[in-house]
Amino acid sequence: MLRFFVILSQILSCMVLIRSFIGLLWCIVFFFTAVICSLLLFKPKIAIVWGKTFWAPIFNYLVGVKVSVEGLENVPNGEKPFIVFVNHQSYIDIPVCLEAIPNDLYFVLKEELRHMPLVGWFSRYVGMVFVSRENSQKAKKSLETVAQIIRAGKHVLIYPEGTRSEDGKVGKIKMGGISLASAAQVPILPVAIDGTQVSQKKGGFLIKPAKVHVQIGKAFYVPEIINEQNVTAIRTDVQQTLEKLHKIAIEKNKQ
């Protein structure tokens, strides 16, 4: 009996490896195809639209990530831009968000991903923004670029914790994204994800099949003026909003 479970474990491990490899192949095929087609058609945005329409859902299917979504009625209508605040659990958050949220999104990513094969190259090509966590001056310039994207009417996605969670819980929210939303006076769309930390561990390559739930909350504005008197309260409100949504996402993902 013990040998049976050992063999079964080895088979499952091989299946995970095969799924991960197939997912990688799909990334390679899609990224090169999308870039070449967008260059030939002189329409760089095609790569973003195709990434949402084709790459993300097919990638999730190939690696066994099943995405469920609730709260789509909370996504703002119309042309006015908004900033998505979503908790960060793994790199799988990227295709999950692209599949779950109906709008075209421009991601704000950490600087370390800029030179990452495939993902970094493609992100640079389509105009995603990279923020340095080590250099405050570079970070400020990057946030100014994000502000320009917002003023151009585009929707932006930010991981307000600034890094992936170590334990799956929502980490401490940083002020960068809040300051952007305040200065631009665009709504924040809070989104919580549960399950991607199971699919891919921090620092790991293999992607395991998993159920992932995305819970979208109601959009809200932060005050136009942020000062010493209200900054703590504003950050706390945003933190509690994401934490409450995340608890809902955890419960929904158990169903």
ChimeraX commands (.cxc) that place a marker at each C-alpha (Angstrom):
marker #1 position 0.00,0.00,0.00 radius 0.5
marker #1 position 2.81,2.40,0.86 radius 0.5
marker #1 position 4.48,1.70,-2.47 radius 0.5
marker #1 position 1.20,2.46,-4.23 radius 0.5
marker #1 position 1.04,5.93,-2.67 radius 0.5
marker #1 position 4.70,6.54,-3.49 radius 0.5
marker #1 position 4.08,5.68,-7.15 radius 0.5
marker #1 position 0.89,7.79,-7.17 radius 0.5
marker #1 position 2.83,10.73,-5.72 radius 0.5
marker #1 position 5.49,10.37,-8.41 radius 0.5
marker #1 position 2.84,10.27,-11.15 radius 0.5
marker #1 position 1.16,13.41,-9.80 radius 0.5
marker #1 position 4.53,15.18,-9.61 radius 0.5
marker #1 position 5.21,14.27,-13.24 radius 0.5
marker #1 position 1.79,15.60,-14.24 radius 0.5
marker #1 position 2.49,18.90,-12.48 radius 0.5
marker #1 position 5.85,19.14,-14.26 radius 0.5
marker #1 position 4.24,18.40,-17.63 radius 0.5
marker #1 position 1.47,20.96,-17.06 radius 0.5
marker #1 position 4.02,23.60,-16.06 radius 0.5
marker #1 position 6.12,22.87,-19.14 radius 0.5
marker #1 position 3.08,23.06,-21.42 radius 0.5
marker #1 position 2.15,26.38,-19.80 radius 0.5
marker #1 position 5.66,27.67,-20.48 radius 0.5
marker #1 position 5.46,26.58,-24.13 radius 0.5
marker #1 position 2.14,28.38,-24.49 radius 0.5
marker #1 position 3.72,31.55,-23.10 radius 0.5
marker #1 position 6.55,31.34,-25.62 radius 0.5
marker #1 position 4.21,30.72,-28.57 radius 0.5
marker #1 position 1.76,33.43,-27.56 radius 0.5
marker #1 position 4.24,36.16,-26.67 radius 0.5
marker #1 position 6.17,35.89,-29.94 radius 0.5
marker #1 position 2.97,35.59,-32.00 radius 0.5
marker #1 position 1.34,38.58,-30.32 radius 0.5
marker #1 position 4.40,40.79,-30.67 radius 0.5
marker #1 position 4.95,39.90,-34.34 radius 0.5
marker #1 position 1.28,40.44,-35.23 radius 0.5
marker #1 position 1.10,43.76,-33.38 radius 0.5
marker #1 position 4.24,44.96,-35.18 radius 0.5
marker #1 position 2.89,43.92,-38.60 radius 0.5
marker #1 position -0.46,45.60,-37.92 radius 0.5
marker #1 position 1.12,48.67,-36.27 radius 0.5
marker #1 position -1.19,48.17,-33.28 radius 0.5
marker #1 position 0.75,47.49,-30.05 radius 0.5
marker #1 position -2.46,47.40,-28.02 radius 0.5
marker #1 position -3.46,44.19,-29.79 radius 0.5
marker #1 position -0.91,42.38,-27.66 radius 0.5
marker #1 position -2.68,43.57,-24.48 radius 0.5
marker #1 position -6.15,42.65,-25.76 radius 0.5
marker #1 position -4.99,39.24,-26.93 radius 0.5
marker #1 position -3.19,38.68,-23.65 radius 0.5
marker #1 position -6.46,39.10,-21.81 radius 0.5
marker #1 position -8.63,37.32,-24.37 radius 0.5
marker #1 position -6.41,34.36,-25.27 radius 0.5
marker #1 position -3.23,34.03,-23.24 radius 0.5
marker #1 position -4.59,34.26,-19.69 radius 0.5
marker #1 position -7.63,31.93,-19.88 radius 0.5
marker #1 position -5.79,29.34,-21.98 radius 0.5
marker #1 position -2.75,29.44,-19.69 radius 0.5
marker #1 position -4.94,28.97,-16.62 radius 0.5
marker #1 position -6.69,26.04,-18.29 radius 0.5
marker #1 position -3.44,24.36,-19.32 radius 0.5
marker #1 position -1.89,24.52,-15.83 radius 0.5
marker #1 position -5.14,23.52,-14.11 radius 0.5
marker #1 position -6.03,26.82,-12.43 radius 0.5
marker #1 position -9.82,27.14,-12.19 radius 0.5
marker #1 position -10.91,30.73,-11.69 radius 0.5
marker #1 position -14.22,31.79,-10.15 radius 0.5
marker #1 position -15.26,35.43,-9.82 radius 0.5
marker #1 position -17.85,37.34,-7.81 radius 0.5
marker #1 position -18.59,41.04,-7.75 radius 0.5
marker #1 position -18.27,41.91,-11.43 radius 0.5
marker #1 position -21.21,44.30,-10.99 radius 0.5
marker #1 position -18.86,46.43,-8.87 radius 0.5
marker #1 position -16.50,47.16,-11.76 radius 0.5
marker #1 position -17.06,50.83,-12.74 radius 0.5
marker #1 position -18.81,51.41,-16.07 radius 0.5
marker #1 position -17.87,54.01,-18.62 radius 0.5
marker #1 position -14.59,55.39,-19.83 radius 0.5
marker #1 position -13.26,56.85,-16.58 radius 0.5
marker #1 position -10.10,55.05,-15.42 radius 0.5
marker #1 position -9.72,53.29,-12.10 radius 0.5
marker #1 position -6.93,51.64,-10.11 radius 0.5
marker #1 position -7.24,47.99,-9.15 radius 0.5
marker #1 position -5.83,47.17,-5.71 radius 0.5
marker #1 position -5.29,43.42,-5.38 radius 0.5
marker #1 position -3.48,41.30,-2.82 radius 0.5
marker #1 position -0.40,39.49,-4.15 radius 0.5
marker #1 position 0.16,35.77,-3.55 radius 0.5
marker #1 position 2.11,34.47,-6.55 radius 0.5
marker #1 position 3.00,35.16,-10.18 radius 0.5
marker #1 position -0.20,33.31,-11.12 radius 0.5
marker #1 position -2.07,36.41,-9.91 radius 0.5
marker #1 position -1.27,38.01,-13.29 radius 0.5
marker #1 position -3.18,35.60,-15.60 radius 0.5
marker #1 position -5.90,35.21,-12.95 radius 0.5
marker #1 position -6.53,38.97,-12.84 radius 0.5
marker #1 position -6.47,39.22,-16.63 radius 0.5
marker #1 position -9.11,36.50,-16.87 radius 0.5
marker #1 position -11.26,37.75,-13.99 radius 0.5
marker #1 position -11.42,41.52,-14.59 radius 0.5
marker #1 position -13.18,42.48,-17.86 radius 0.5
marker #1 position -11.18,45.67,-18.58 radius 0.5
marker #1 position -7.79,46.01,-20.27 radius 0.5
marker #1 position -5.25,46.52,-17.50 radius 0.5
marker #1 position -1.80,48.06,-17.24 radius 0.5
marker #1 position 0.17,46.38,-14.46 radius 0.5
marker #1 position 2.60,48.07,-12.08 radius 0.5
marker #1 position 5.33,45.47,-11.51 radius 0.5
marker #1 position 8.48,45.29,-9.43 radius 0.5
marker #1 position 11.73,46.29,-11.13 radius 0.5
marker #1 position 13.18,42.78,-10.76 radius 0.5
marker #1 position 10.70,41.48,-13.35 radius 0.5
marker #1 position 11.92,43.86,-16.05 radius 0.5
marker #1 position 14.59,41.43,-17.31 radius 0.5
marker #1 position 12.70,38.22,-16.55 radius 0.5
marker #1 position 12.54,36.08,-19.71 radius 0.5
marker #1 position 9.23,36.24,-21.57 radius 0.5
marker #1 position 7.11,37.95,-18.88 radius 0.5
marker #1 position 9.50,40.88,-18.42 radius 0.5
marker #1 position 10.18,41.28,-22.13 radius 0.5
marker #1 position 6.50,41.16,-23.04 radius 0.5
marker #1 position 5.54,43.54,-20.21 radius 0.5
marker #1 position 8.08,46.10,-21.41 radius 0.5
marker #1 position 6.82,45.81,-24.99 radius 0.5
marker #1 position 3.17,46.48,-24.12 radius 0.5
marker #1 position 4.00,49.38,-21.81 radius 0.5
marker #1 position 3.68,47.98,-18.30 radius 0.5
marker #1 position 5.41,50.02,-15.58 radius 0.5
marker #1 position 8.23,48.76,-13.36 radius 0.5
marker #1 position 8.82,50.25,-9.91 radius 0.5
marker #1 position 12.07,50.02,-8.00 radius 0.5
marker #1 position 11.72,49.05,-4.35 radius 0.5
marker #1 position 15.31,50.02,-3.59 radius 0.5
marker #1 position 15.72,53.40,-5.31 radius 0.5
marker #1 position 13.21,56.04,-4.15 radius 0.5
marker #1 position 14.04,58.44,-7.00 radius 0.5
marker #1 position 13.44,55.78,-9.65 radius 0.5
marker #1 position 10.27,54.74,-7.86 radius 0.5
marker #1 position 8.99,58.32,-7.93 radius 0.5
marker #1 position 9.63,58.58,-11.69 radius 0.5
marker #1 position 7.85,55.26,-12.24 radius 0.5
marker #1 position 4.81,56.48,-10.30 radius 0.5
marker #1 position 4.78,59.62,-12.44 radius 0.5
marker #1 position 4.64,57.34,-15.49 radius 0.5
marker #1 position 1.69,55.50,-13.93 radius 0.5
marker #1 position -0.03,58.85,-13.37 radius 0.5
marker #1 position 0.40,59.65,-17.08 radius 0.5
marker #1 position -1.17,56.29,-18.00 radius 0.5
marker #1 position -4.13,57.05,-15.74 radius 0.5
marker #1 position -4.54,60.55,-17.23 radius 0.5
marker #1 position -4.62,58.88,-20.65 radius 0.5
marker #1 position -7.77,57.06,-19.52 radius 0.5
marker #1 position -6.25,53.62,-18.93 radius 0.5
marker #1 position -6.96,51.27,-16.05 radius 0.5
marker #1 position -4.04,50.36,-13.81 radius 0.5
marker #1 position -3.49,47.35,-11.54 radius 0.5
marker #1 position -1.32,47.71,-8.45 radius 0.5
marker #1 position -0.21,45.24,-5.81 radius 0.5
marker #1 position -0.39,47.67,-2.85 radius 0.5
marker #1 position 1.58,45.38,-0.52 radius 0.5
marker #1 position 4.60,45.81,-2.79 radius 0.5
marker #1 position 5.58,42.14,-2.67 radius 0.5
marker #1 position 4.12,38.64,-2.57 radius 0.5
marker #1 position 2.69,37.40,0.69 radius 0.5
marker #1 position 4.74,34.90,2.67 radius 0.5
marker #1 position 1.73,33.28,4.36 radius 0.5
marker #1 position -1.19,34.01,2.02 radius 0.5
marker #1 position -2.53,36.84,4.21 radius 0.5
marker #1 position -2.86,40.44,3.08 radius 0.5
marker #1 position 0.38,42.25,3.88 radius 0.5
marker #1 position 0.82,45.84,5.02 radius 0.5
marker #1 position -0.45,48.31,2.43 radius 0.5
marker #1 position 2.03,50.90,1.15 radius 0.5
marker #1 position 1.08,54.49,0.35 radius 0.5
marker #1 position 2.27,54.66,-3.29 radius 0.5
marker #1 position -0.97,53.45,-4.88 radius 0.5
marker #1 position -3.15,55.38,-2.43 radius 0.5
marker #1 position -1.28,58.59,-3.24 radius 0.5
marker #1 position -1.81,57.96,-6.96 radius 0.5
marker #1 position -5.55,57.46,-6.52 radius 0.5
marker #1 position -5.72,60.60,-4.39 radius 0.5
marker #1 position -3.79,62.80,-6.81 radius 0.5
marker #1 position -5.68,61.56,-9.90 radius 0.5
marker #1 position -9.02,61.40,-8.06 radius 0.5
marker #1 position -9.91,58.10,-9.67 radius 0.5
marker #1 position -11.66,55.29,-7.80 radius 0.5
marker #1 position -9.88,52.33,-6.25 radius 0.5
marker #1 position -11.39,48.95,-7.17 radius 0.5
marker #1 position -10.50,46.53,-4.34 radius 0.5
marker #1 position -9.95,42.92,-5.39 radius 0.5
marker #1 position -9.00,39.90,-3.29 radius 0.5
marker #1 position -7.55,36.62,-4.54 radius 0.5
marker #1 position -7.34,33.29,-2.75 radius 0.5
marker #1 position -5.77,30.09,-4.06 radius 0.5
marker #1 position -2.84,31.22,-6.20 radius 0.5
marker #1 position -0.47,30.69,-3.26 radius 0.5
marker #1 position -1.45,27.00,-3.42 radius 0.5
marker #1 position -0.87,26.84,-7.17 radius 0.5
marker #1 position 2.63,28.30,-7.06 radius 0.5
marker #1 position 4.78,28.75,-3.97 radius 0.5
marker #1 position 6.91,31.85,-3.62 radius 0.5
marker #1 position 10.24,31.19,-5.33 radius 0.5
marker #1 position 8.95,28.07,-7.09 radius 0.5
marker #1 position 8.58,27.29,-10.79 radius 0.5
marker #1 position 6.08,24.42,-10.82 radius 0.5
marker #1 position 2.40,25.33,-11.06 radius 0.5
marker #1 position -0.04,22.99,-9.35 radius 0.5
marker #1 position -3.72,22.72,-10.30 radius 0.5
marker #1 position -5.82,24.76,-7.88 radius 0.5
marker #1 position -9.13,26.48,-7.32 radius 0.5
marker #1 position -8.76,30.25,-7.28 radius 0.5
marker #1 position -11.47,32.67,-6.24 radius 0.5
marker #1 position -11.50,36.38,-7.10 radius 0.5
marker #1 position -13.73,38.64,-5.00 radius 0.5
marker #1 position -14.33,42.15,-6.35 radius 0.5
marker #1 position -15.49,44.80,-3.90 radius 0.5
marker #1 position -17.17,48.16,-4.41 radius 0.5
marker #1 position -15.03,50.95,-5.84 radius 0.5
marker #1 position -14.31,53.91,-3.60 radius 0.5
marker #1 position -12.42,57.20,-3.59 radius 0.5
marker #1 position -9.78,58.39,-1.16 radius 0.5
marker #1 position -9.56,62.08,-0.12 radius 0.5
marker #1 position -7.87,64.46,-2.55 radius 0.5
marker #1 position -5.78,65.88,0.28 radius 0.5
marker #1 position -3.70,63.45,2.35 radius 0.5
marker #1 position -1.81,64.83,5.31 radius 0.5
marker #1 position -0.46,63.82,8.70 radius 0.5
marker #1 position -3.92,64.08,10.22 radius 0.5
marker #1 position -5.68,61.59,7.95 radius 0.5
marker #1 position -2.98,59.40,6.40 radius 0.5
marker #1 position -3.15,56.69,9.06 radius 0.5
marker #1 position -6.94,56.47,8.90 radius 0.5
marker #1 position -6.92,56.27,5.08 radius 0.5
marker #1 position -4.31,53.51,5.02 radius 0.5
marker #1 position -6.20,51.60,7.72 radius 0.5
marker #1 position -9.47,51.83,5.76 radius 0.5
marker #1 position -7.84,50.47,2.61 radius 0.5
marker #1 position -6.09,47.73,4.59 radius 0.5
marker #1 position -9.31,46.62,6.29 radius 0.5
marker #1 position -11.23,46.69,3.00 radius 0.5
marker #1 position -8.78,44.29,1.35 radius 0.5
marker #1 position -8.61,42.06,4.44 radius 0.5
marker #1 position -12.41,41.76,4.61 radius 0.5
marker #1 position -12.59,40.93,0.89 radius 0.5
marker #1 position -9.83,38.35,1.31 radius 0.5
marker #1 position -11.77,36.60,4.10 radius 0.5
marker #1 position -14.77,36.40,1.78 radius 0.5
marker #1 position -12.58,35.04,-1.03 radius 0.5
marker #1 position -11.21,32.33,1.30 radius 0.5
marker #1 position -14.71,31.24,2.30 radius 0.5
marker #1 position -15.97,31.27,-1.30 radius 0.5
marker #1 position -12.98,29.23,-2.42 radius 0.5
marker #1 position -13.85,26.50,0.09 radius 0.5
marker #1 position -17.26,25.98,-1.49 radius 0.5
marker link #1:1,2 radius 0.2
marker link #1:2,3 radius 0.2
marker link #1:3,4 radius 0.2
marker link #1:4,5 radius 0.2
marker link #1:5,6 radius 0.2
marker link #1:6,7 radius 0.2
marker link #1:7,8 radius 0.2
marker link #1:8,9 radius 0.2
marker link #1:9,10 radius 0.2
marker link #1:10,11 radius 0.2
marker link #1:11,12 radius 0.2
marker link #1:12,13 radius 0.2
marker link #1:13,14 radius 0.2
marker link #1:14,15 radius 0.2
marker link #1:15,16 radius 0.2
marker link #1:16,17 radius 0.2
marker link #1:17,18 radius 0.2
marker link #1:18,19 radius 0.2
marker link #1:19,20 radius 0.2
marker link #1:20,21 radius 0.2
marker link #1:21,22 radius 0.2
marker link #1:22,23 radius 0.2
marker link #1:23,24 radius 0.2
marker link #1:24,25 radius 0.2
marker link #1:25,26 radius 0.2
marker link #1:26,27 radius 0.2
marker link #1:27,28 radius 0.2
marker link #1:28,29 radius 0.2
marker link #1:29,30 radius 0.2
marker link #1:30,31 radius 0.2
marker link #1:31,32 radius 0.2
marker link #1:32,33 radius 0.2
marker link #1:33,34 radius 0.2
marker link #1:34,35 radius 0.2
marker link #1:35,36 radius 0.2
marker link #1:36,37 radius 0.2
marker link #1:37,38 radius 0.2
marker link #1:38,39 radius 0.2
marker link #1:39,40 radius 0.2
marker link #1:40,41 radius 0.2
marker link #1:41,42 radius 0.2
marker link #1:42,43 radius 0.2
marker link #1:43,44 radius 0.2
marker link #1:44,45 radius 0.2
marker link #1:45,46 radius 0.2
marker link #1:46,47 radius 0.2
marker link #1:47,48 radius 0.2
marker link #1:48,49 radius 0.2
marker link #1:49,50 radius 0.2
marker link #1:50,51 radius 0.2
marker link #1:51,52 radius 0.2
marker link #1:52,53 radius 0.2
marker link #1:53,54 radius 0.2
marker link #1:54,55 radius 0.2
marker link #1:55,56 radius 0.2
marker link #1:56,57 radius 0.2
marker link #1:57,58 radius 0.2
marker link #1:58,59 radius 0.2
marker link #1:59,60 radius 0.2
marker link #1:60,61 radius 0.2
marker link #1:61,62 radius 0.2
marker link #1:62,63 radius 0.2
marker link #1:63,64 radius 0.2
marker link #1:64,65 radius 0.2
marker link #1:65,66 radius 0.2
marker link #1:66,67 radius 0.2
marker link #1:67,68 radius 0.2
marker link #1:68,69 radius 0.2
marker link #1:69,70 radius 0.2
marker link #1:70,71 radius 0.2
marker link #1:71,72 radius 0.2
marker link #1:72,73 radius 0.2
marker link #1:73,74 radius 0.2
marker link #1:74,75 radius 0.2
marker link #1:75,76 radius 0.2
marker link #1:76,77 radius 0.2
marker link #1:77,78 radius 0.2
marker link #1:78,79 radius 0.2
marker link #1:79,80 radius 0.2
marker link #1:80,81 radius 0.2
marker link #1:81,82 radius 0.2
marker link #1:82,83 radius 0.2
marker link #1:83,84 radius 0.2
marker link #1:84,85 radius 0.2
marker link #1:85,86 radius 0.2
marker link #1:86,87 radius 0.2
marker link #1:87,88 radius 0.2
marker link #1:88,89 radius 0.2
marker link #1:89,90 radius 0.2
marker link #1:90,91 radius 0.2
marker link #1:91,92 radius 0.2
marker link #1:92,93 radius 0.2
marker link #1:93,94 radius 0.2
marker link #1:94,95 radius 0.2
marker link #1:95,96 radius 0.2
marker link #1:96,97 radius 0.2
marker link #1:97,98 radius 0.2
marker link #1:98,99 radius 0.2
marker link #1:99,100 radius 0.2
marker link #1:100,101 radius 0.2
marker link #1:101,102 radius 0.2
marker link #1:102,103 radius 0.2
marker link #1:103,104 radius 0.2
marker link #1:104,105 radius 0.2
marker link #1:105,106 radius 0.2
marker link #1:106,107 radius 0.2
marker link #1:107,108 radius 0.2
marker link #1:108,109 radius 0.2
marker link #1:109,110 radius 0.2
marker link #1:110,111 radius 0.2
marker link #1:111,112 radius 0.2
marker link #1:112,113 radius 0.2
marker link #1:113,114 radius 0.2
marker link #1:114,115 radius 0.2
marker link #1:115,116 radius 0.2
marker link #1:116,117 radius 0.2
marker link #1:117,118 radius 0.2
marker link #1:118,119 radius 0.2
marker link #1:119,120 radius 0.2
marker link #1:120,121 radius 0.2
marker link #1:121,122 radius 0.2
marker link #1:122,123 radius 0.2
marker link #1:123,124 radius 0.2
marker link #1:124,125 radius 0.2
marker link #1:125,126 radius 0.2
marker link #1:126,127 radius 0.2
marker link #1:127,128 radius 0.2
marker link #1:128,129 radius 0.2
marker link #1:129,130 radius 0.2
marker link #1:130,131 radius 0.2
marker link #1:131,132 radius 0.2
marker link #1:132,133 radius 0.2
marker link #1:133,134 radius 0.2
marker link #1:134,135 radius 0.2
marker link #1:135,136 radius 0.2
marker link #1:136,137 radius 0.2
marker link #1:137,138 radius 0.2
marker link #1:138,139 radius 0.2
marker link #1:139,140 radius 0.2
marker link #1:140,141 radius 0.2
marker link #1:141,142 radius 0.2
marker link #1:142,143 radius 0.2
marker link #1:143,144 radius 0.2
marker link #1:144,145 radius 0.2
marker link #1:145,146 radius 0.2
marker link #1:146,147 radius 0.2
marker link #1:147,148 radius 0.2
marker link #1:148,149 radius 0.2
marker link #1:149,150 radius 0.2
marker link #1:150,151 radius 0.2
marker link #1:151,152 radius 0.2
marker link #1:152,153 radius 0.2
marker link #1:153,154 radius 0.2
marker link #1:154,155 radius 0.2
marker link #1:155,156 radius 0.2
marker link #1:156,157 radius 0.2
marker link #1:157,158 radius 0.2
marker link #1:158,159 radius 0.2
marker link #1:159,160 radius 0.2
marker link #1:160,161 radius 0.2
marker link #1:161,162 radius 0.2
marker link #1:162,163 radius 0.2
marker link #1:163,164 radius 0.2
marker link #1:164,165 radius 0.2
marker link #1:165,166 radius 0.2
marker link #1:166,167 radius 0.2
marker link #1:167,168 radius 0.2
marker link #1:168,169 radius 0.2
marker link #1:169,170 radius 0.2
marker link #1:170,171 radius 0.2
marker link #1:171,172 radius 0.2
marker link #1:172,173 radius 0.2
marker link #1:173,174 radius 0.2
marker link #1:174,175 radius 0.2
marker link #1:175,176 radius 0.2
marker link #1:176,177 radius 0.2
marker link #1:177,178 radius 0.2
marker link #1:178,179 radius 0.2
marker link #1:179,180 radius 0.2
marker link #1:180,181 radius 0.2
marker link #1:181,182 radius 0.2
marker link #1:182,183 radius 0.2
marker link #1:183,184 radius 0.2
marker link #1:184,185 radius 0.2
marker link #1:185,186 radius 0.2
marker link #1:186,187 radius 0.2
marker link #1:187,188 radius 0.2
marker link #1:188,189 radius 0.2
marker link #1:189,190 radius 0.2
marker link #1:190,191 radius 0.2
marker link #1:191,192 radius 0.2
marker link #1:192,193 radius 0.2
marker link #1:193,194 radius 0.2
marker link #1:194,195 radius 0.2
marker link #1:195,196 radius 0.2
marker link #1:196,197 radius 0.2
marker link #1:197,198 radius 0.2
marker link #1:198,199 radius 0.2
marker link #1:199,200 radius 0.2
marker link #1:200,201 radius 0.2
marker link #1:201,202 radius 0.2
marker link #1:202,203 radius 0.2
marker link #1:203,204 radius 0.2
marker link #1:204,205 radius 0.2
marker link #1:205,206 radius 0.2
marker link #1:206,207 radius 0.2
marker link #1:207,208 radius 0.2
marker link #1:208,209 radius 0.2
marker link #1:209,210 radius 0.2
marker link #1:210,211 radius 0.2
marker link #1:211,212 radius 0.2
marker link #1:212,213 radius 0.2
marker link #1:213,214 radius 0.2
marker link #1:214,215 radius 0.2
marker link #1:215,216 radius 0.2
marker link #1:216,217 radius 0.2
marker link #1:217,218 radius 0.2
marker link #1:218,219 radius 0.2
marker link #1:219,220 radius 0.2
marker link #1:220,221 radius 0.2
marker link #1:221,222 radius 0.2
marker link #1:222,223 radius 0.2
marker link #1:223,224 radius 0.2
marker link #1:224,225 radius 0.2
marker link #1:225,226 radius 0.2
marker link #1:226,227 radius 0.2
marker link #1:227,228 radius 0.2
marker link #1:228,229 radius 0.2
marker link #1:229,230 radius 0.2
marker link #1:230,231 radius 0.2
marker link #1:231,232 radius 0.2
marker link #1:232,233 radius 0.2
marker link #1:233,234 radius 0.2
marker link #1:234,235 radius 0.2
marker link #1:235,236 radius 0.2
marker link #1:236,237 radius 0.2
marker link #1:237,238 radius 0.2
marker link #1:238,239 radius 0.2
marker link #1:239,240 radius 0.2
marker link #1:240,241 radius 0.2
marker link #1:241,242 radius 0.2
marker link #1:242,243 radius 0.2
marker link #1:243,244 radius 0.2
marker link #1:244,245 radius 0.2
marker link #1:245,246 radius 0.2
marker link #1:246,247 radius 0.2
marker link #1:247,248 radius 0.2
marker link #1:248,249 radius 0.2
marker link #1:249,250 radius 0.2
marker link #1:250,251 radius 0.2
marker link #1:251,252 radius 0.2
marker link #1:252,253 radius 0.2
marker link #1:253,254 radius 0.2
marker link #1:254,255 radius 0.2
view
